[in-house]
Structures are given as structure tokens and as C-alpha cells.
Amino acid sequence: MYYPKKLGYKVTIDNDTRAMTYGEYMQGCVKGEKDIIFVNVSWGVGIGIIIDGKIYTGKSGFSGEFGHMSAYDNEIICHCGKKVAWRRKLPDRHFIVSY
């Protein structure tokens, strides 16, 4: 791998919410906790989970992908290809204004 050799340390690529969760876990307001849940409302709705100091990705690697859960019975197609995803039905600006 190019980056670990060039930089001299391990490199991990992940989604934005899990990266933010890990950042808060390592240096943020939850530093020192072993179990946390981080909610990100940005481009969509995502949840990052750390259990016993390790990022939890779930069996399929998609834990916390709250914005892609099926929630409505309609024909709207999300950019991810799924029908009836929360992210498509509740755009971020509406979600933020509503709460």
C-alpha cells in the first residue's frame, strides 16, 4: 500500500460519520469513554457506534446507516438505489428545520 509506507503509519478510509465518531472518541468531548453513539445530521442521517473502544460496523458493514432504512411505502428512489429511504424522503434541510 502506498500511503502507509509513505506516511509511516496505518491509514484507514471510512465514511464521514464513522470518521467523526472516531475523532470524538479519540480527542473530543467523549474522550475516555469506552462505549459511545454519535449522531450525524449532515448530508443525511448517520450514526457512529463504538463498543469497547472499537468502531462497530455490524455484520454487513453498514451499521448506523440510518438514512438508508426503509421507512415509507412509495416509489421514490434514493441515490443509493433503494426505494423508500429516509434520506430521500426527508431531505436534510427539512429534517433540521423540523427539529
C-alpha positions as a Markdown table, in Angstrom:
| # | Residue | x | y | z |
|---|---|---|---|---|
| 1 | Met | 0.0 | 0.0 | 0.0 |
| 2 | Tyr | 1.3 | 3.5 | -0.9 |
| 3 | Tyr | 0.1 | 5.6 | 2.0 |
| 4 | Pro | 1.2 | 3.5 | 5.0 |
| 5 | Lys | 4.7 | 3.3 | 3.6 |
| 6 | Lys | 4.8 | 7.0 | 2.6 |
| 7 | Leu | 3.3 | 8.3 | 5.8 |
| 8 | Gly | 4.8 | 5.8 | 8.2 |
| 9 | Tyr | 1.6 | 4.9 | 9.9 |
| 10 | Lys | -1.7 | 2.9 | 9.4 |
| 11 | Val | -4.2 | 4.5 | 7.0 |
| 12 | Thr | -7.9 | 3.8 | 7.2 |
| 13 | Ile | -10.6 | 5.0 | 4.8 |
| 14 | Asp | -14.2 | 5.1 | 6.1 |
| 15 | Asn | -17.4 | 7.1 | 5.8 |
| 16 | Asp | -17.8 | 10.6 | 7.3 |
| 17 | Thr | -19.9 | 9.6 | 10.3 |
| 18 | Arg | -17.6 | 6.8 | 11.4 |
| 19 | Ala | -14.6 | 9.1 | 11.0 |
| 20 | Met | -16.3 | 11.8 | 13.1 |
| 21 | Thr | -17.2 | 9.3 | 15.7 |
| 22 | Tyr | -13.7 | 8.1 | 16.0 |
| 23 | Gly | -12.4 | 11.6 | 16.2 |
| 24 | Glu | -14.7 | 12.5 | 19.0 |
| 25 | Tyr | -13.8 | 9.2 | 20.7 |
| 26 | Met | -10.0 | 9.9 | 20.5 |
| 27 | Gln | -9.9 | 13.7 | 21.1 |
| 28 | Gly | -13.4 | 15.1 | 21.6 |
| 29 | Cys | -15.9 | 15.5 | 24.4 |
| 30 | Val | -16.3 | 11.7 | 24.9 |
| 31 | Lys | -12.5 | 11.1 | 25.2 |
| 32 | Gly | -12.0 | 8.3 | 27.7 |
| 33 | Glu | -15.4 | 6.7 | 27.3 |
| 34 | Lys | -15.4 | 3.1 | 26.0 |
| 35 | Asp | -18.9 | 3.0 | 24.5 |
| 36 | Ile | -20.4 | 5.9 | 22.5 |
| 37 | Ile | -23.1 | 6.6 | 19.9 |
| 38 | Phe | -22.5 | 9.6 | 17.7 |
| 39 | Val | -25.4 | 11.0 | 15.6 |
| 40 | Asn | -24.5 | 13.0 | 12.5 |
| 41 | Val | -27.2 | 15.0 | 10.7 |
| 42 | Ser | -25.4 | 16.4 | 7.6 |
| 43 | Trp | -25.7 | 15.1 | 4.1 |
| 44 | Gly | -28.1 | 12.5 | 5.6 |
| 45 | Val | -28.6 | 10.9 | 9.0 |
| 46 | Gly | -25.8 | 8.6 | 10.2 |
| 47 | Ile | -25.0 | 7.0 | 13.5 |
| 48 | Gly | -21.5 | 6.0 | 14.5 |
| 49 | Ile | -21.1 | 3.4 | 17.2 |
| 50 | Ile | -18.1 | 2.5 | 19.4 |
| 51 | Ile | -18.3 | -0.5 | 21.6 |
| 52 | Asp | -15.5 | -1.4 | 24.0 |
| 53 | Gly | -13.2 | 1.1 | 22.2 |
| 54 | Lys | -13.8 | -0.3 | 18.7 |
| 55 | Ile | -15.8 | 1.0 | 15.8 |
| 56 | Tyr | -18.9 | -1.2 | 15.4 |
| 57 | Thr | -19.7 | -1.8 | 11.7 |
| 58 | Gly | -22.2 | -4.7 | 12.1 |
| 59 | Lys | -22.4 | -7.9 | 10.2 |
| 60 | Ser | -22.7 | -6.3 | 6.8 |
| 61 | Gly | -20.5 | -3.2 | 7.5 |
| 62 | Phe | -23.5 | -0.8 | 7.3 |
| 63 | Ser | -24.4 | -0.3 | 11.0 |
| 64 | Gly | -25.5 | 3.2 | 11.7 |
| 65 | Glu | -26.6 | 3.9 | 8.1 |
| 66 | Phe | -29.9 | 5.3 | 9.5 |
| 67 | Gly | -30.6 | 7.4 | 6.4 |
| 68 | His | -30.9 | 4.3 | 4.2 |
| 69 | Met | -33.6 | 2.5 | 6.2 |
| 70 | Ser | -36.9 | 1.8 | 4.5 |
| 71 | Ala | -39.5 | 4.0 | 6.2 |
| 72 | Tyr | -42.2 | 4.9 | 3.6 |
| 73 | Asp | -44.3 | 2.9 | 1.2 |
| 74 | Asn | -43.7 | 4.9 | -2.0 |
| 75 | Glu | -41.8 | 4.8 | -5.3 |
| 76 | Ile | -39.1 | 7.3 | -4.5 |
| 77 | Ile | -35.6 | 6.0 | -5.4 |
| 78 | Cys | -32.7 | 7.2 | -3.3 |
| 79 | His | -29.3 | 7.9 | -4.9 |
| 80 | Cys | -28.1 | 4.7 | -3.3 |
| 81 | Gly | -30.7 | 2.8 | -5.5 |
| 82 | Lys | -33.0 | 1.7 | -2.7 |
| 83 | Lys | -36.7 | 2.6 | -2.6 |
| 84 | Val | -38.2 | 4.5 | 0.2 |
| 85 | Ala | -35.0 | 5.5 | 2.1 |
| 86 | Trp | -35.3 | 8.1 | 4.9 |
| 87 | Arg | -32.6 | 10.2 | 3.2 |
| 88 | Arg | -34.7 | 10.6 | 0.1 |
| 89 | Lys | -38.0 | 11.2 | 1.9 |
| 90 | Leu | -36.6 | 13.6 | 4.5 |
| 91 | Pro | -34.1 | 15.9 | 2.9 |
| 92 | Asp | -31.5 | 17.4 | 5.4 |
| 93 | Arg | -32.8 | 20.9 | 5.3 |
| 94 | His | -36.4 | 19.7 | 6.2 |
| 95 | Phe | -35.1 | 17.5 | 8.9 |
| 96 | Ile | -33.0 | 20.2 | 10.5 |
| 97 | Val | -35.8 | 22.8 | 10.3 |
| 98 | Ser | -38.3 | 20.4 | 11.7 |
| 99 | Tyr | -36.4 | 19.9 | 14.9 |
